[in-house]
Structures are given as C-alpha cells and as structure tokens.
Amino acid sequence: MLKIGDLTGVVFAGLSALVIQGVNDEDHLIRVLARTRDEPVPCPMCGTLTGRVHGYGSRTVTDVPVDGRQVVVSVHVRRLLCPAWGCPRQTFREQAPGLL
C-alpha cells in the first residue's frame, strides 16, 4: 500500500508554484493543503507587480488519482490590489500557473 510520504514525487510534481502546508489521509481521498507563495505577481490587466493583499479566498481542484483514491488540492489564494493609477482592474485573484 502507498504511504502518504511516498506522494512527494507523484502528486507534488505539478504543484511547484505552491507552498505545500500538509497532506491529509481522509480514507477515500487524499487532501493536499497548499497556498500560493508570498511573492509579488503582475496585474493581469496592466502587468504592474503587486503584493498588496486585499483579502483571501480558496480554490479546490482535483488531481489525478493515487493508489485508487481521489486527490483533492485545497489552495488558499490572495486577492490583490493593483497599485497602478487608472488601471481598470482594481483587484484580482492570483493564479497558480498550470493549476488554477
């Protein structure tokens, strides 16, 4: 039987844009708890870098099954403020490339 510690190379390979906070074995599924990195990101509208947090949200995505069990990734994401004067996009949720 596969152990949770063995999942590092299997499940986490596509999650490099995230900080993994934990992995929970919930019998019928494996839940990966993660958050985005605390780095400035570009505004999707004007490209100005920002790390100014307006709030937080969460997203849940399903990954490929492991050991016959569903893998769910729960991601804590930041809602950021664009600092550019006149940018029509005042706030935005950051994305995890290749995941969200």
Contacts in CASP RR format, 6 or more apart in sequence:
PFRMAT RR
TARGET T0000
AUTHOR 0000-0000-0000
METHOD contacts of the structure
MODEL  1
MLKIGDLTGVVFAGLSALVIQGVNDEDHLIRVLARTRDEPVPCPMCGTLT
GRVHGYGSRTVTDVPVDGRQVVVSVHVRRLLCPAWGCPRQTFREQAPGLL
1 67 0 8 1.000
2 66 0 8 1.000
2 67 0 8 1.000
4 23 0 8 1.000
4 25 0 8 1.000
4 30 0 8 1.000
5 23 0 8 1.000
7 23 0 8 1.000
7 30 0 8 1.000
7 66 0 8 1.000
10 66 0 8 1.000
11 23 0 8 1.000
11 30 0 8 1.000
11 32 0 8 1.000
11 63 0 8 1.000
11 66 0 8 1.000
11 71 0 8 1.000
12 20 0 8 1.000
12 32 0 8 1.000
14 98 0 8 1.000
14 99 0 8 1.000
15 32 0 8 1.000
15 34 0 8 1.000
15 73 0 8 1.000
15 96 0 8 1.000
15 99 0 8 1.000
17 36 0 8 1.000
17 37 0 8 1.000
17 96 0 8 1.000
17 97 0 8 1.000
17 98 0 8 1.000
17 99 0 8 1.000
18 34 0 8 1.000
18 35 0 8 1.000
18 36 0 8 1.000
18 37 0 8 1.000
18 75 0 8 1.000
18 96 0 8 1.000
18 99 0 8 1.000
19 34 0 8 1.000
19 35 0 8 1.000
19 36 0 8 1.000
19 37 0 8 1.000
20 32 0 8 1.000
20 33 0 8 1.000
20 34 0 8 1.000
21 33 0 8 1.000
21 34 0 8 1.000
21 35 0 8 1.000
22 32 0 8 1.000
22 33 0 8 1.000
22 34 0 8 1.000
23 30 0 8 1.000
23 31 0 8 1.000
23 32 0 8 1.000
23 33 0 8 1.000
24 30 0 8 1.000
24 31 0 8 1.000
24 33 0 8 1.000
28 69 0 8 1.000
28 70 0 8 1.000
29 69 0 8 1.000
29 70 0 8 1.000
29 71 0 8 1.000
29 72 0 8 1.000
30 66 0 8 1.000
30 69 0 8 1.000
30 70 0 8 1.000
30 71 0 8 1.000
30 72 0 8 1.000
31 71 0 8 1.000
31 72 0 8 1.000
31 73 0 8 1.000
31 74 0 8 1.000
32 63 0 8 1.000
32 71 0 8 1.000
32 72 0 8 1.000
32 73 0 8 1.000
32 74 0 8 1.000
33 74 0 8 1.000
33 76 0 8 1.000
34 73 0 8 1.000
34 74 0 8 1.000
34 75 0 8 1.000
34 76 0 8 1.000
35 75 0 8 1.000
35 76 0 8 1.000
35 77 0 8 1.000
36 75 0 8 1.000
36 76 0 8 1.000
36 77 0 8 1.000
36 78 0 8 1.000
36 94 0 8 1.000
36 96 0 8 1.000
39 51 0 8 1.000
40 49 0 8 1.000
40 50 0 8 1.000
40 51 0 8 1.000
41 49 0 8 1.000
41 50 0 8 1.000
41 51 0 8 1.000
41 80 0 8 1.000
41 94 0 8 1.000
42 48 0 8 1.000
42 49 0 8 1.000
42 50 0 8 1.000
43 49 0 8 1.000
43 50 0 8 1.000
43 80 0 8 1.000
43 82 0 8 1.000
43 84 0 8 1.000
43 87 0 8 1.000
43 89 0 8 1.000
43 92 0 8 1.000
44 89 0 8 1.000
44 92 0 8 1.000
44 95 0 8 1.000
45 82 0 8 1.000
45 87 0 8 1.000
45 88 0 8 1.000
45 89 0 8 1.000
45 92 0 8 1.000
46 82 0 8 1.000
46 84 0 8 1.000
46 87 0 8 1.000
46 89 0 8 1.000
47 84 0 8 1.000
48 82 0 8 1.000
48 83 0 8 1.000
48 84 0 8 1.000
48 87 0 8 1.000
50 80 0 8 1.000
50 81 0 8 1.000
50 82 0 8 1.000
50 83 0 8 1.000
51 78 0 8 1.000
51 80 0 8 1.000
52 80 0 8 1.000
52 81 0 8 1.000
52 83 0 8 1.000
53 78 0 8 1.000
53 79 0 8 1.000
53 80 0 8 1.000
53 81 0 8 1.000
54 78 0 8 1.000
54 79 0 8 1.000
54 80 0 8 1.000
54 81 0 8 1.000
54 91 0 8 1.000
55 78 0 8 1.000
55 79 0 8 1.000
56 76 0 8 1.000
56 77 0 8 1.000
56 78 0 8 1.000
56 79 0 8 1.000
57 76 0 8 1.000
57 77 0 8 1.000
57 78 0 8 1.000
57 79 0 8 1.000
57 93 0 8 1.000
58 74 0 8 1.000
58 75 0 8 1.000
58 76 0 8 1.000
58 77 0 8 1.000
59 74 0 8 1.000
59 75 0 8 1.000
59 77 0 8 1.000
59 100 0 8 1.000
60 72 0 8 1.000
60 73 0 8 1.000
60 74 0 8 1.000
60 75 0 8 1.000
61 72 0 8 1.000
61 73 0 8 1.000
61 75 0 8 1.000
61 99 0 8 1.000
61 100 0 8 1.000
62 70 0 8 1.000
62 71 0 8 1.000
62 72 0 8 1.000
62 73 0 8 1.000
63 71 0 8 1.000
63 72 0 8 1.000
63 73 0 8 1.000
64 71 0 8 1.000
65 71 0 8 1.000
73 99 0 8 1.000
75 96 0 8 1.000
75 99 0 8 1.000
75 100 0 8 1.000
77 93 0 8 1.000
77 94 0 8 1.000
77 95 0 8 1.000
77 96 0 8 1.000
77 100 0 8 1.000
78 93 0 8 1.000
78 94 0 8 1.000
79 91 0 8 1.000
79 92 0 8 1.000
79 93 0 8 1.000
79 94 0 8 1.000
80 91 0 8 1.000
80 92 0 8 1.000
80 93 0 8 1.000
80 94 0 8 1.000
81 90 0 8 1.000
81 91 0 8 1.000
82 89 0 8 1.000
82 90 0 8 1.000
82 91 0 8 1.000
82 92 0 8 1.000
END
